[in-house]
Amino acid sequence: MTMNADRMNQLVEAYGADWRRWPAAERDSARALIASDAAAAERLLFHARQTDAALDASPSPIVSAALRDRVIASAVAAGLSPRKARAAWDRLLVLFGAGWAAAACAGVVAGATLTLHLTADDQADAVLYQSTLAAVDDTEVLG
């Protein structure tokens, strides 16, 4: 796979400067690009290393058990539970499915109705054309 500067920038923004986080399939081509233009790649990686260092130095949030229990209790008091949430999600999926099915049926009905009106105009044109002929043309009448 050929690596360019835009793809390298996308990888650095998504995964940072640490090679171990990058997709294995892209590491070798990125190293080849760095070897070909070391100065530009080093500038790009320098900023990514600074961002990585700042993120690594920041403290990880620690949620106390009391806060966790209060959040769960307030959710239960509001009437939320995993079972109710799953049932609501299932109802929503059924409604979405029913909506798609109704739209598909409406499309079929509309298409069939429009086709009848369009072919009626063509049939009327064929009858008028036949009336102007001196002899009956069976292929026009019978199709």
Sequence and secondary structure as in RCSB ss.txt:
>XXXX:A:sequence
MTMNADRMNQLVEAYGADWRRWPAAERDSARALIASDAAAAERLLFHARQTDAALDASPSPIVSAALRDRVIASA
VAAGLSPRKARAAWDRLLVLFGAGWAAAACAGVVAGATLTLHLTADDQADAVLYQSTLAAVDDTEVLG
>XXXX:A:secstr
    HHHHHHHHHHH S GGGS HHHHHHHHHHHHHSHHHHHHHHHHHHHHHHHHHHS      HHHHHHHHHHH
HHTT  HHHHHHHHHHHHHHHHHHHHHHHHHHHHHHHHHHHHHHHHHHHHHHHHHHHSSS  HHHHH 
